[in-house]
Amino acid sequence: MSPRFRSRWTIALLAAAATFALSACVEVRDGGGGEETGPVDGPLEIAVAPKAVGHEFWNTVKAGAECAAGLAEDVTVTWDGVAAETDIEGQVNLIQNFVTSGVDGIVYAATDSAALAPATQSALDAGVPVAMIDSGTDPQPSEVPLYATDNRAGAVEAANLLADALGEGDHEVALIEFQPGSQTNTERAEGFTEGLAAHANLELVAQQPSHSDVNEARRVTEDILTANPELDGIFAANEPSVLGAIQAIESAGKTGEVTVIGWDAAPDEVAALEAGQIHALVVQNPFNMGFLGVQSMIEHLREGTPMASADTGVTFVTAENMASEEVRAVLEPSCDNPPVDQ
């Protein structure tokens, strides 16, 4: 057994022991949407954790979460996360720390669908309800809702957008994914390849992960461009992947020659769309994820309302439609005019 594997087992055993000790000394509530949970009086503390802090996408999730808390009474959002999506063990520890610190509920996005499943179950066993945003776990407990994009459908449409942009004739294309093992990464990769199947003239010649790092995305894109000098198009499946890909394309002097379909809508991505470096963006609604996750948790804790999963929506943004009121609400969300159904 490798030292790294032993380390993971040690963390898992310590987490299990801590959860057992905690459950022995607290009053255990129903952890999901069941009827056993009664109204919780007084202030609420809801822990919200992204996959990683720092990216614009997760900052918008935070804004949505804090908006929902601000519209309620005596609700505090505790925002914390690991520094990188690759720090799976760190997120396992973080979720356990939320439980032992006595938060009333946890809303989070799993960095790894399999590795975080035990952490979710430990929280439920300790009586702390959980809601997932963006990415769930495998298995996903029936009482834990998921507020997320239909990633598969969005990626299918990304393939269609790329096909429309490239037009007739045979074309070589590539996929820059991000974090293997993440539920969202798997769904986007599968959705894109499913979409490509409807376009026989598009050939997927390369598929590499960026590990959600701009520099890594640039490096892998440079390698793909070198190995495939006739490459016509790229689908980059998250913010760092997009930014790294367009940097590599620009450095190679191929801006305008390689069509890019991106995912997410960080300011630098929107600027690149306006500048013609990106053809279209598949834009999620991270504000809605944070808002619905916290709003549903508040209603569950205060009123015993069962939580139910919801599709938080997606918008396909091009230079032609980006000035519309609907698109601007998604690109520039605020609590005064949130892009959510209230």
C-alpha positions in Angstrom: 0.0 0.0 0.0 1.5 3.4 -1.0 2.0 6.2 1.6 -0.6 8.3 -0.3 -3.2 5.5 -0.2 -2.5 4.9 3.5 -3.0 8.6 4.1 -6.4 8.5 2.5 -7.4 5.5 4.6 -6.1 7.3 7.8 -8.2 10.4 7.0 -11.3 8.3 6.3 -10.9 6.4 9.6 -10.3 9.6 11.6 -13.4 11.2 9.9 -15.5 8.2 10.8 -14.3 8.2 14.4 -15.0 11.9 14.7 -18.5 11.5 13.3 -19.2 8.6 15.7 -18.1 10.7 18.6 -20.2 13.7 17.4 -23.3 11.7 16.9 -23.0 10.3 20.5 -23.2 13.8 22.0 -25.6 15.8 19.9 -29.3 15.5 19.2 -29.5 14.0 15.8 -31.9 15.5 13.3 -33.1 13.9 10.1 -30.3 14.9 7.6 -32.3 15.2 4.5 -35.8 16.2 3.4 -37.7 13.9 5.8 -40.5 14.8 8.1 -38.5 14.2 11.3 -36.8 17.6 10.9 -38.7 20.3 12.8 -38.3 24.0 12.6 -35.0 25.4 13.9 -35.5 28.6 15.9 -32.9 31.3 16.3 -29.9 32.1 14.1 -28.8 29.7 11.4 -25.2 29.1 10.2 -25.0 27.5 6.8 -21.6 26.4 5.5 -21.1 26.8 1.8 -18.0 25.3 0.0 -17.1 25.6 -3.7 -14.8 23.1 -5.4 -12.1 25.7 -5.0 -11.8 29.3 -4.0 -10.6 32.0 -6.3 -12.2 31.4 -9.7 -14.8 34.0 -10.9 -17.4 31.2 -11.2 -17.2 30.4 -7.5 -17.2 34.0 -6.5 -20.6 34.3 -8.3 -21.8 31.2 -6.5 -20.8 33.0 -3.2 -22.7 36.1 -4.2 -25.9 34.0 -4.8 -25.5 32.2 -1.5 -25.1 35.4 0.4 -28.0 37.0 -1.4 -30.3 34.2 -0.3 -29.1 34.5 3.3 -29.5 38.3 3.3 -33.1 38.0 2.2 -33.8 35.8 5.3 -33.6 36.6 8.9 -30.6 35.7 11.2 -28.8 33.6 8.6 -25.0 33.5 8.3 -23.2 32.0 5.4 -19.8 30.5 6.3 -17.8 30.4 3.0 -14.7 28.2 2.9 -13.0 26.0 0.3 -9.8 24.4 -0.7 -7.3 26.2 -2.9 -7.4 23.8 -5.8 -9.9 21.3 -7.2 -7.2 18.6 -7.0 -7.2 18.9 -3.2 -9.8 16.1 -2.7 -8.5 15.1 0.7 -8.6 18.7 1.8 -12.3 19.0 0.9 -13.1 15.8 2.8 -11.5 17.3 5.9 -13.3 20.6 5.3 -16.7 18.9 5.2 -15.9 17.0 8.4 -14.8 20.2 10.1 -18.1 21.8 9.2 -19.9 19.0 10.9 -17.8 19.1 14.1 -18.1 22.9 14.3 -21.8 22.6 14.6 -23.1 24.3 11.5 -26.9 23.9 10.9 -26.5 22.9 7.2 -23.9 22.3 4.5 -24.2 23.3 0.8 -21.2 22.3 -1.3 -19.8 21.2 -4.7 -17.9 17.9 -4.7 -14.4 17.9 -6.1 -14.6 14.1 -6.7 -18.0 12.3 -7.0 -16.7 9.1 -5.4 -14.3 10.4 -2.8 -16.8 12.9 -1.3 -19.7 10.4 -1.0 -18.6 9.2 2.4 -18.2 12.8 3.7 -21.8 13.6 2.7 -23.1 10.5 4.4 -21.1 11.3 7.6 -22.7 14.7 7.7 -26.2 13.1 7.3 -25.4 10.5 10.0 -24.5 13.4 12.3 -27.9 15.1 11.7 -26.6 17.8 9.5 -28.6 18.3 6.3 -26.7 18.6 3.0 -27.5 20.1 -0.4 -25.1 19.9 -3.4 -24.4 22.6 -5.9 -22.8 22.2 -9.3 -21.5 18.7 -8.7 -22.9 15.8 -6.7 -21.6 12.5 -5.5 -21.8 8.9 -6.6 -23.8 7.5 -4.9 -26.0 10.6 -4.3 -28.2 10.1 -1.2 -31.9 10.4 -2.2 -32.4 13.1 0.5 -29.6 15.3 -0.8 -30.7 17.6 -3.6 -28.5 18.8 -6.5 -28.8 22.4 -7.8 -26.8 22.3 -11.1 -26.6 22.8 -14.8 -27.6 20.0 -17.2 -24.0 19.6 -18.1 -24.5 16.8 -20.6 -27.2 18.8 -22.6 -25.0 21.9 -22.5 -22.0 20.0 -23.9 -24.1 18.4 -26.7 -25.1 21.9 -27.7 -21.4 23.0 -27.6 -20.7 20.3 -30.2 -23.6 21.7 -32.3 -22.3 25.3 -32.0 -18.8 24.1 -33.1 -20.2 22.3 -36.1 -22.3 25.3 -37.2 -19.3 27.6 -36.8 -17.0 25.3 -38.8 -19.5 24.6 -41.6 -19.2 21.9 -44.2 -16.2 19.8 -44.9 -14.0 17.6 -42.7 -12.6 19.3 -39.5 -10.4 18.2 -36.7 -11.4 19.2 -33.2 -10.1 18.9 -29.7 -11.5 18.8 -26.2 -9.8 20.5 -23.2 -11.5 19.0 -20.1 -10.6 19.9 -16.6 -10.8 17.5 -13.6 -11.2 13.8 -14.3 -13.3 12.2 -11.5 -15.5 15.3 -11.1 -19.1 14.6 -12.0 -19.4 17.8 -14.1 -16.2 17.0 -16.0 -17.5 13.5 -16.9 -20.9 14.8 -18.0 -19.4 17.5 -20.2 -16.9 15.2 -21.8 -19.6 12.6 -22.5 -22.1 15.2 -23.7 -19.6 16.7 -26.2 -18.6 13.3 -27.6 -22.3 12.5 -27.9 -22.9 15.7 -29.7 -20.0 15.1 -32.1 -21.6 11.8 -33.1 -24.3 13.8 -34.9 -21.6 15.5 -37.0 -19.7 13.0 -39.1 -17.5 15.7 -40.5 -16.0 16.5 -37.1 -13.2 14.2 -35.9 -12.0 14.4 -32.2 -8.2 14.2 -32.5 -7.2 15.1 -29.0 -8.7 15.2 -25.4 -6.6 16.4 -22.5 -7.4 17.7 -19.0 -6.3 21.1 -17.7 -6.8 20.2 -14.0 -8.5 23.6 -13.8 -5.2 25.4 -14.1 -4.8 28.1 -16.7 -1.1 27.4 -17.2 -1.7 23.7 -17.6 -4.5 24.4 -20.1 -2.1 26.6 -22.1 0.6 23.8 -22.1 -1.8 21.0 -23.2 -3.3 23.2 -25.9 0.2 24.1 -27.2 0.9 20.4 -27.4 -2.3 19.7 -29.2 -1.7 22.4 -31.7 1.8 21.1 -32.4 0.6 17.5 -32.8 -2.4 18.5 -34.9 -1.4 21.5 -37.2 -4.7 21.2 -39.1 -6.8 21.6 -36.0 -9.9 23.7 -36.7 -11.8 23.8 -33.4 -11.6 23.4 -29.6 -14.2 23.0 -26.9 -12.8 24.1 -23.6 -15.0 22.8 -20.8 -14.4 25.3 -17.9 -13.0 28.8 -17.2 -9.3 27.9 -16.7 -9.4 25.6 -19.7 -10.9 28.4 -21.9 -8.4 31.0 -20.8 -5.4 28.7 -21.2 -6.6 27.6 -24.6 -7.0 31.1 -26.1 -3.6 32.1 -24.7 -2.0 29.1 -26.6 -3.9 29.9 -29.8 -2.9 33.5 -29.7 0.8 32.6 -29.0 0.7 30.3 -32.0 -0.6 33.0 -34.2 -3.8 31.1 -34.9 -6.5 33.4 -33.5 -9.3 33.3 -35.9 -8.0 30.1 -37.5 -9.0 27.8 -34.6 -12.7 28.2 -33.5 -13.2 28.1 -29.7 -16.4 27.2 -27.9 -15.9 27.9 -24.2 -17.7 27.2 -21.0 -18.5 29.7 -18.2 -18.4 33.5 -18.4 -15.5 35.0 -16.4 -14.8 38.7 -17.3 -11.7 37.6 -19.4 -13.8 35.1 -21.3 -16.5 37.7 -22.1 -13.8 40.1 -23.2 -12.3 37.4 -25.4 -15.8 36.7 -26.9 -16.1 40.4 -27.7 -12.6 40.4 -29.3 -13.4 37.5 -31.5 -11.1 35.0 -29.8 -14.0 32.9 -28.7 -17.0 32.0 -31.0 -19.5 31.2 -28.2 -19.8 30.6 -24.5 -21.9 28.0 -22.7 -22.8 30.0 -19.7 -24.1 28.5 -16.5 -26.0 30.3 -13.7 -23.7 30.1 -10.7 -25.6 32.8 -8.9 -28.7 30.7 -9.1 -26.8 27.6 -7.8 -25.7 29.5 -4.7 -29.0 31.2 -4.2 -31.2 28.0 -4.6 -28.8 25.9 -2.4 -29.0 28.3 0.5 -32.6 29.3 0.0 -33.7 25.7 0.0 -31.6 24.9 3.0 -33.1 27.8 5.0 -36.7 26.7 4.1 -35.8 23.1 5.1 -34.3 24.1 8.5 -36.9 26.7 9.4 -40.1 25.1 8.0 -39.2 21.4 7.5 -39.7 21.8 3.7 -38.3 18.9 1.8 -35.4 19.9 -0.6 -35.7 19.0 -4.2 -33.1 19.1 -7.0 -33.4 21.7 -9.7 -31.8 22.5 -13.1 -30.2 26.0 -12.6 -30.2 26.7 -16.3 -27.8 27.5 -19.1 -27.5 30.3 -21.7 -25.6 30.2 -25.0 -23.9 33.5 -25.4 -22.5 34.9 -28.7 -21.4 38.3 -29.8 -24.8 38.8 -31.4 -26.9 38.2 -28.2 -24.6 39.3 -25.4 -26.1 42.8 -25.1 -29.7 41.5 -24.5 -31.3 42.1 -21.1 -31.7 38.3 -20.4 -28.0 37.6 -21.1 -26.7 40.6 -19.2 -28.6 39.4 -16.1 -26.7 36.2 -16.2 -23.4 37.8 -17.1 -23.7 40.5 -14.5 -25.9 39.1 -11.7 -26.8 41.1 -8.6 -29.0 40.6 -5.6 -31.0 43.6 -6.7 -31.9 41.9 -9.9 -30.9 38.2 -9.5 -31.2 35.8 -12.4 -33.3 33.4 -10.5 -36.9 32.4 -10.2 -38.1 33.5 -6.8 
